[in-house]
Amino acid sequence: QYANTLPRYARVNTIKISFEDAIKQLKERFPETEIKEDEHVPHLLEFPFDFKQFHNLDLILEGKIIVQDKASCFPPVVLLPLANKEEEEIGDFIDCCAAPGNKTTQLAS
């Protein structure tokens, strides 16, 4: 029953749209829906648990926002500071859970 109250999440793909433009378009389309920026993960949007309009949303179909669980957004947040260091300092990264590429696009954006 607790799962029925958890929010839904979608990450803004800033390669394709700015965070501000994504928020603006969503608030224009769903003025009655409370859409918030997540307090822990940059560019992650929090939707109410009962938001069910993802399937027919142009921003989703165009790859501008990506439905993604909050937990899967943490590895790129943790790894990003390391990605900016010299390779000799940190070694190599191997993403063993690479499909379908959400964390990779999160790092890229």
DSSP file (Angstrom, degrees, kcal/mol; ACC not computed):
  #  RESIDUE AA STRUCTURE BP1 BP2  ACC     N-H-->O    O-->H-N    N-H-->O    O-->H-N    TCO  KAPPA ALPHA  PHI   PSI    X-CA   Y-CA   Z-CA
    1    1 A Q    >         0   0    0      0, 0.0     3,-1.0     0, 0.0     4,-0.1   0.000 360.0 360.0 360.0 -33.8    0.0    0.0    0.0
    2    2 A Y  G >   +     0   0    0      1,-0.2     3,-2.0     2,-0.2     4,-0.5   0.864 360.0  63.3 -60.0 -35.8    2.9    2.3    0.7
    3    3 A A  G >  S+     0   0    0      1,-0.3     3,-0.7     2,-0.2    -1,-0.2   0.771  90.9  66.7 -61.6 -25.7    4.0    1.9   -3.0
    4    4 A N  G <  S+     0   0    0     -3,-1.0    -1,-0.3     1,-0.2    -2,-0.2   0.497 102.6  46.7 -74.9  -2.1    0.8    3.6   -4.1
    5    5 A T  G <  S+     0   0    0     -3,-2.0    44,-0.3    -4,-0.1    -1,-0.2   0.478  83.7 111.7-114.0  -7.3    1.9    6.8   -2.5
    6    6 A L  S <  S-     0   0    0     -3,-0.7    -3,-0.0    -4,-0.5     0, 0.0  -0.426  70.5-115.1 -70.0 140.5    5.5    7.0   -3.9
    7    7 A P        -     0   0    0      0, 0.0     2,-0.3     0, 0.0    42,-0.1  -0.236  22.5-123.1 -69.0 164.3    6.1    9.8   -6.4
    8    8 A R  E     -A   47   0A   0     39,-1.9    39,-3.3    40,-0.1     2,-0.3  -0.799  26.8-149.0-104.4 152.0    6.9    9.1  -10.1
    9    9 A Y  E     +A   46   0A   0     -2,-0.3    59,-1.0    37,-0.2     2,-0.3  -0.913  18.7 178.1-127.4 149.8   10.1   10.5  -11.6
   10   10 A A  E     -AB  45  67A   0     35,-1.7    35,-3.5    -2,-0.3     2,-0.4  -0.977  21.0-139.3-146.4 137.8   11.3   11.6  -15.0
   11   11 A R  E     -AB  44  66A   0     55,-3.2    55,-2.7    -2,-0.3     2,-0.5  -0.813  18.2-125.2-100.9 135.8   14.7   13.1  -15.9
   12   12 A V  E     - B   0  65A   0     31,-3.1     2,-1.3    -2,-0.4    53,-0.3  -0.666  16.7-139.0 -78.4 126.0   15.0   16.0  -18.2
   13   13 A N    >>  -     0   0    0     51,-3.0     3,-2.0    -2,-0.5     4,-1.6  -0.724  17.7-169.7 -85.4  94.0   17.4   15.1  -21.1
   14   14 A T  T 34 S+     0   0    0     -2,-1.3    -1,-0.2     1,-0.3     5,-0.1   0.492  78.2  73.1 -72.1  -0.9   19.3   18.5  -21.2
   15   15 A I  T 34 S+     0   0    0     90,-0.1    -1,-0.3     1,-0.1     3,-0.1   0.801 112.7  26.8 -72.6 -30.0   20.9   17.4  -24.5
   16   16 A K  T <4 S+     0   0    0     -3,-2.0     2,-0.3     1,-0.3    -2,-0.2   0.684 133.3  11.1-106.9 -23.4   17.5   18.0  -26.2
   17   17 A I  S  < S-     0   0    0     -4,-1.6    -1,-0.3    47,-0.2     2,-0.1  -0.992  75.3-107.6-155.5 147.4   15.8   20.6  -24.0
   18   18 A S     >  -     0   0    0     -2,-0.3     4,-2.2     1,-0.1     5,-0.2  -0.448  30.4-120.4 -74.6 153.9   16.7   22.9  -21.2
   19   19 A F  H  > S+     0   0    0      1,-0.2     4,-2.4     2,-0.2     5,-0.2   0.910 114.0  52.5 -59.0 -42.6   15.4   22.1  -17.7
   20   20 A E  H  > S+     0   0    0      1,-0.2     4,-2.4     2,-0.2    -1,-0.2   0.904 109.2  48.2 -62.6 -43.1   13.5   25.4  -17.6
   21   21 A D  H  > S+     0   0    0      2,-0.2     4,-2.5     1,-0.2    -1,-0.2   0.882 110.6  51.9 -66.1 -37.6   11.8   24.8  -21.0
   22   22 A A  H  X S+     0   0    0     -4,-2.2     4,-2.4     2,-0.2    -2,-0.2   0.941 111.3  46.3 -63.6 -46.8   10.7   21.3  -19.9
   23   23 A I  H  X S+     0   0    0     -4,-2.4     4,-2.7     1,-0.2     5,-0.2   0.927 112.5  51.2 -60.2 -45.4    9.2   22.6  -16.7
   24   24 A K  H  X S+     0   0    0     -4,-2.4     4,-2.0     1,-0.2    -2,-0.2   0.930 111.4  46.5 -59.7 -47.2    7.4   25.4  -18.5
   25   25 A Q  H  X S+     0   0    0     -4,-2.5     4,-2.1     1,-0.2    -1,-0.2   0.904 113.8  48.6 -63.5 -40.9    5.9   23.0  -21.1
   26   26 A L  H  X S+     0   0    0     -4,-2.4     4,-2.7     1,-0.2    -2,-0.2   0.912 111.5  48.6 -66.5 -41.8    4.8   20.6  -18.4
   27   27 A K  H  < S+     0   0    0     -4,-2.7    -1,-0.2     1,-0.2    -2,-0.2   0.831 111.7  50.3 -69.4 -30.8    3.2   23.2  -16.2
   28   28 A E  H  < S+     0   0    0     -4,-2.0    -1,-0.2    -5,-0.2    -2,-0.2   0.900 116.2  41.6 -69.3 -40.4    1.4   24.7  -19.3
   29   29 A R  H  < S+     0   0    0     -4,-2.1    -2,-0.2     1,-0.2    -3,-0.2   0.850 129.3  27.7 -75.3 -35.2    0.1   21.2  -20.2
   30   30 A F    ><  +     0   0    0     -4,-2.7     3,-1.5    -5,-0.2    -1,-0.2  -0.586  67.3 162.1-127.0  68.0   -0.8   20.1  -16.7
   31   31 A P  T 3  S+     0   0    0      0, 0.0    -1,-0.1     0, 0.0    -2,-0.1   0.761  77.2  51.3 -63.2 -24.9   -1.6   23.3  -14.7
   32   32 A E  T 3  S+     0   0    0     -3,-0.1     2,-0.4     2,-0.1    -5,-0.1   0.547  92.7  91.7 -88.2  -7.6   -3.3   21.4  -11.9
   33   33 A T  S <  S-     0   0    0     -3,-1.5     2,-0.8    -7,-0.2    -3,-0.1  -0.746  75.3-131.6 -95.1 131.8   -0.5   18.9  -11.4
   34   34 A E        +     0   0    0     -2,-0.4     2,-0.5     2,-0.0    -2,-0.1  -0.726  30.5 179.2 -82.0 110.6    2.2   19.6   -8.8
   35   35 A I        -     0   0    0     -2,-0.8     2,-0.3    12,-0.1    12,-0.2  -0.966   6.3-177.7-115.5 123.6    5.5   19.0  -10.6
   36   36 A K  E     -C   46   0A   0     10,-2.3    10,-3.5    -2,-0.5     2,-0.4  -0.842  30.7-113.9-122.8 156.1    8.6   19.6   -8.5
   37   37 A E  E     -C   45   0A   0     -2,-0.3     8,-0.2     8,-0.2     2,-0.0  -0.748  44.3-110.1 -82.4 133.9   12.4   19.4   -9.0
   38   38 A D        -     0   0    0      6,-3.3     6,-0.2    -2,-0.4     5,-0.1  -0.367  17.5-139.2 -64.7 143.4   13.9   16.7   -7.0
   39   39 A E  S    S+     0   0    0      1,-0.1    -1,-0.1     3,-0.1    -2,-0.0   0.615  95.9  36.2 -81.0 -12.1   16.0   17.9   -4.1
   40   40 A H  S    S+     0   0    0      1,-0.2    -1,-0.1     4,-0.1    -2,-0.0   0.754 111.1  52.0-110.3 -32.5   18.8   15.4   -4.5
   41   41 A V  S >  S-     0   0    0      3,-0.1     3,-1.4    36,-0.0    -3,-0.3  -0.933  81.1-123.3-116.5 122.2   19.2   14.7   -8.2
   42   42 A P  T 3  S+     0   0    0      0, 0.0     3,-0.1     0, 0.0    -3,-0.1  -0.344  92.7   9.5 -62.4 140.8   19.7   17.6  -10.7
   43   43 A H  T 3  S+     0   0    0      1,-0.2   -31,-3.1    -5,-0.1     2,-0.5   0.623  93.6 132.1  66.6  17.1   17.2   17.7  -13.6
   44   44 A L  E <   -A   11   0A   0     -3,-1.4    -6,-3.3   -33,-0.2     2,-0.4  -0.874  44.3-150.9-100.9 129.5   15.0   15.1  -12.1
   45   45 A L  E     -AC  10  37A   0    -35,-3.5   -35,-1.7    -2,-0.5     2,-0.5  -0.785   1.4-148.1-100.9 141.5   11.3   15.9  -11.9
   46   46 A E  E     -AC   9  36A   0    -10,-3.5   -10,-2.3    -2,-0.4   -37,-0.2  -0.939  16.2-174.1-111.2 126.6    8.9   14.5   -9.3
   47   47 A F  E     -A    8   0A   0    -39,-3.3   -39,-1.9    -2,-0.5   -12,-0.1  -0.811  35.9 -88.9-114.1 155.7    5.3   13.9  -10.2
   48   48 A P    >   -     0   0    0      0, 0.0     3,-2.0     0, 0.0   -40,-0.1  -0.267  41.4-110.8 -60.0 153.5    2.4   12.8   -7.9
   49   49 A F  T 3  S+     0   0    0    -44,-0.3   -43,-0.1     1,-0.3   -44,-0.1   0.765 116.8  52.7 -59.0 -27.0    2.0    9.0   -7.5
   50   50 A D  T 3  S+     0   0    0    -45,-0.1     2,-0.5   -42,-0.1    -1,-0.3   0.304  74.9 123.4 -96.5  11.1   -1.2    9.1   -9.5
   51   51 A F    <   +     0   0    0     -3,-2.0     3,-0.1     1,-0.1    -4,-0.1  -0.610  26.5 164.4 -72.8 121.3    0.2   10.9  -12.6
   52   52 A K        +     0   0    0     -2,-0.5     3,-0.5     1,-0.1    -1,-0.1   0.182  42.1  98.7-126.0  15.7   -0.5    8.6  -15.5
   53   53 A Q    >   +     0   0    0      1,-0.2     3,-0.8     2,-0.1    -1,-0.1   0.308  50.3 100.5 -90.5  10.1    0.0   10.8  -18.6
   54   54 A F  G >  S+     0   0    0      1,-0.2     3,-1.6     2,-0.2    -1,-0.2   0.890  71.3  65.0 -60.6 -39.7    3.5    9.7  -19.4
   55   55 A H  G 3  S+     0   0    0     -3,-0.5    -1,-0.2     1,-0.3    -2,-0.1   0.745 111.0  32.6 -62.4 -26.4    2.5    7.4  -22.2
   56   56 A N  G <  S+     0   0    0     -3,-0.8     2,-0.5     4,-0.0    -1,-0.3   0.052  87.1 124.1-118.1  27.1    1.1   10.1  -24.5
   57   57 A L    X>  -     0   0    0     -3,-1.6     4,-2.2     1,-0.1     3,-0.9  -0.781  53.9-148.0 -94.6 123.1    3.4   13.0  -23.6
   58   58 A D  H 3> S+     0   0    0     -2,-0.5     4,-2.3     1,-0.3     6,-0.3   0.861  98.3  60.5 -56.8 -38.2    5.3   14.5  -26.6
   59   59 A L  H 34>S+     0   0    0      1,-0.2     5,-2.3     2,-0.2     6,-1.7   0.849 109.0  43.8 -60.1 -33.1    8.3   15.3  -24.4
   60   60 A I  H X45S+     0   0    0     -3,-0.9     3,-1.7     4,-0.2    -2,-0.2   0.933 112.5  50.7 -73.9 -48.8    8.6   11.6  -23.7
   61   61 A L  H 3<5S+     0   0    0     -4,-2.2    -2,-0.2     1,-0.3    -1,-0.2   0.801 112.0  48.7 -61.6 -29.3    8.1   10.5  -27.3
   62   62 A E  T 3<5S-     0   0    0     -4,-2.3    -1,-0.3    -5,-0.2    -2,-0.2   0.417 114.6-116.1 -90.5   0.3   10.8   13.0  -28.4
   63   63 A G  T < 5S+     0   0    0     -3,-1.7    -3,-0.2     2,-0.3   -47,-0.2   0.682  80.9 123.3  74.5  18.2   13.3   11.8  -25.8
   64   64 A K  S   <S+     0   0    0     -5,-2.3   -51,-3.0    -6,-0.3     2,-0.4   0.796  79.3  24.7 -83.7 -29.6   13.3   15.2  -24.0
   65   65 A I  E    S-B   12   0A   0     -6,-1.7     2,-0.5   -53,-0.3    -2,-0.3  -0.986  75.3-155.5-129.9 148.4   12.3   13.7  -20.7
   66   66 A I  E     -B   11   0A   0    -55,-2.7   -55,-3.2    -2,-0.4     2,-0.4  -0.980  19.6-126.1-127.5 123.4   12.9   10.1  -19.7
   67   67 A V  E     +B   10   0A   0     -2,-0.5     2,-0.3   -57,-0.3   -57,-0.3  -0.556  47.8 160.5 -67.1 122.5   10.9    8.2  -17.1
   68   68 A Q        -     0   0    0    -59,-1.0     5,-0.1    -2,-0.4     2,-0.1  -0.986  42.6-112.8-151.7 133.2   13.6    7.0  -14.8
   69   69 A D    >   -     0   0    0     -2,-0.3     3,-0.6     1,-0.1     4,-0.5  -0.378  28.4-124.2 -65.5 144.2   13.5    5.7  -11.2
   70   70 A K  G >> S+     0   0    0      1,-0.2     3,-1.6     2,-0.2     4,-0.5   0.883 108.4  59.2 -58.6 -40.3   15.2    8.0   -8.7
   71   71 A A  G >4 S+     0   0    0      1,-0.3     3,-1.0     2,-0.2    -1,-0.2   0.853 100.8  55.1 -60.2 -35.0   17.5    5.3   -7.5
   72   72 A S  G <4 S+     0   0    0     -3,-0.6    -1,-0.3     1,-0.2    -2,-0.2   0.570  99.7  63.3 -76.9  -6.0   18.9    4.7  -11.0
   73   73 A C  G <> S+     0   0    0     -3,-1.6     4,-1.1    -4,-0.5    -1,-0.2   0.619  86.1  74.4 -88.4 -14.7   19.9    8.4  -11.2
   74   74 A F  H <X S+     0   0    0     -3,-1.0     4,-2.4    -4,-0.5     5,-0.3   0.893  82.9  62.4 -72.1 -40.1   22.3    8.3   -8.3
   75   75 A P  H  > S+     0   0    0      0, 0.0     4,-2.7     0, 0.0     5,-0.2   0.928 106.6  45.4 -54.0 -47.3   25.3    6.5  -10.0
   76   76 A P  H  > S+     0   0    0      0, 0.0     4,-2.1     0, 0.0    -2,-0.2   0.878 111.5  53.2 -63.5 -33.8   25.8    9.3  -12.5
   77   77 A V  H  < S+     0   0    0     -4,-1.1    -3,-0.1     1,-0.2    -4,-0.0   0.902 114.6  41.7 -64.7 -39.6   25.5   11.9   -9.8
   78   78 A V  H  < S+     0   0    0     -4,-2.4     4,-0.4     1,-0.2    -1,-0.2   0.875 118.9  44.7 -74.4 -38.3   28.2   10.2   -7.8
   79   79 A L  H >X S+     0   0    0     -4,-2.7     4,-1.9    -5,-0.3     3,-0.7   0.740  91.2  82.3 -80.3 -23.6   30.5    9.4  -10.8
   80   80 A L  H 3X S+     0   0    0     -4,-2.1     4,-0.8     1,-0.3    -1,-0.2   0.877  89.1  51.5 -54.7 -45.5   30.3   12.8  -12.5
   81   81 A P  H >4 S+     0   0    0      0, 0.0     3,-0.5     0, 0.0    -1,-0.3   0.874 111.8  49.3 -60.2 -33.3   33.0   14.5  -10.3
   82   82 A L  H X4 S+     0   0    0     -3,-0.7     3,-1.8    -4,-0.4    -2,-0.2   0.839 100.5  64.2 -71.6 -33.1   35.3   11.6  -11.1
   83   83 A A  H 3< S+     0   0    0     -4,-1.9    -1,-0.2     1,-0.3    -3,-0.1   0.723  97.0  57.9 -64.3 -21.1   34.6   11.8  -14.8
   84   84 A N  T << S+     0   0    0     -4,-0.8    -1,-0.3    -3,-0.5    -2,-0.2   0.437  92.0  89.1 -89.8   0.6   36.2   15.2  -14.9
   85   85 A K  S <  S-     0   0    0     -3,-1.8     2,-0.1     1,-0.1     5,-0.1  -0.488  92.8 -83.0 -92.7 166.1   39.6   14.0  -13.5
   86   86 A E    >>  -     0   0    0     -2,-0.2     3,-1.3     1,-0.1     4,-0.8  -0.417  38.2-121.8 -66.1 142.9   42.5   12.7  -15.4
   87   87 A E  H >> S+     0   0    0      1,-0.3     4,-2.7     2,-0.2     3,-0.7   0.843 109.8  60.4 -57.6 -37.2   42.2    9.0  -16.4
   88   88 A E  H 34 S+     0   0    0      1,-0.2    -1,-0.3     2,-0.2     4,-0.1   0.792 101.5  55.9 -62.5 -26.5   45.4    8.1  -14.6
   89   89 A E  H <4 S+     0   0    0     -3,-1.3    -1,-0.2     1,-0.1    -2,-0.2   0.800 123.7  16.9 -76.1 -28.9   43.9    9.3  -11.3
   90   90 A I  H << S-     0   0    0     -4,-0.8     2,-0.2    -3,-0.7    -2,-0.2   0.651  89.4-140.8-123.3 -20.1   40.8    7.2  -11.3
   91   91 A G     <  -     0   0    0     -4,-2.7     2,-0.3    -5,-0.2    -1,-0.3  -0.600  45.9 -34.3  89.4-154.4   41.1    4.3  -13.7
   92   92 A D        -     0   0    0     -2,-0.2     2,-0.4    -4,-0.1    -4,-0.0  -0.730  46.0-138.4-109.3 155.3   38.3    3.0  -15.9
   93   93 A F        -     0   0    0     -2,-0.3     2,-0.5     2,-0.0    -2,-0.0  -0.916  12.7-167.5-108.8 138.7   34.5    2.7  -15.4
   94   94 A I        -     0   0    0     -2,-0.4     2,-1.0     3,-0.0     3,-0.0  -0.983   9.5-154.3-125.5 119.8   32.6   -0.3  -16.6
   95   95 A D    >   +     0   0    0     -2,-0.5     3,-0.6     1,-0.1    -2,-0.0  -0.814  14.1 179.0 -93.2 103.2   28.8    0.0  -16.6
   96   96 A C  T 3  S+     0   0    0     -2,-1.0    -1,-0.1     1,-0.3     3,-0.1   0.479  80.1  51.7 -84.2  -2.6   27.6   -3.6  -16.2
   97   97 A C  T 3  S+     0   0    0      1,-0.1     4,-0.3    -3,-0.0    -1,-0.3  -0.407  71.7 142.8-124.5  53.9   24.0   -2.5  -16.3
   98   98 A A    X   +     0   0    0     -3,-0.6     3,-0.5     2,-0.1     6,-0.2   0.703  25.2 126.7 -78.3 -23.0   24.2   -0.5  -19.5
   99   99 A A  T 3  S+     0   0    0      1,-0.3    -3,-0.0     2,-0.1     0, 0.0  -0.669  77.3   9.2 -86.1 136.1   20.8   -1.2  -21.2
  100  100 A P  T 3  S-     0   0    0      0, 0.0    -1,-0.3     0, 0.0    -2,-0.1  -0.958  97.0-122.7 -95.7   9.9   18.9    0.8  -22.1
  101  101 A G    <>  +     0   0    0     -3,-0.5     4,-2.4    -4,-0.3     5,-0.2   0.618  62.6 134.8 105.0  13.9   21.4    3.7  -21.6
  102  102 A N  H  > S+     0   0    0      1,-0.2     4,-1.9     2,-0.2     5,-0.1   0.917  77.9  46.2 -63.0 -43.8   19.6    6.0  -19.2
  103  103 A K  H  > S+     0   0    0      2,-0.2     4,-2.3     1,-0.2    -1,-0.2   0.872 111.4  53.4 -67.1 -35.1   22.6    6.5  -16.9
  104  104 A T  H  > S+     0   0    0     -6,-0.2     4,-2.2     2,-0.2    -2,-0.2   0.925 110.8  45.1 -65.1 -44.9   24.9    7.1  -19.9
  105  105 A T  H  X S+     0   0    0     -4,-2.4     4,-1.9     2,-0.2    -1,-0.2   0.829 110.1  56.3 -69.0 -29.1   22.6    9.8  -21.3
  106  106 A Q  H  < S+     0   0    0     -4,-1.9    -2,-0.2    -5,-0.2    -1,-0.2   0.932 109.3  45.3 -65.9 -44.2   22.3   11.3  -17.8
  107  107 A L  H  < S+     0   0    0     -4,-2.3    -2,-0.2     1,-0.2    -1,-0.2   0.897 112.1  52.8 -62.9 -40.4   26.1   11.6  -17.6
  108  108 A A  H  <        0   0    0     -4,-2.2    -1,-0.2     1,-0.3    -2,-0.2   0.843 360.0 360.0 -65.8 -33.5   26.3   13.0  -21.2
  109  109 A S     <        0   0    0     -4,-1.9    -1,-0.3    -5,-0.1    -2,-0.2   0.481 360.0 360.0 -87.0 360.0   23.8   15.7  -20.4
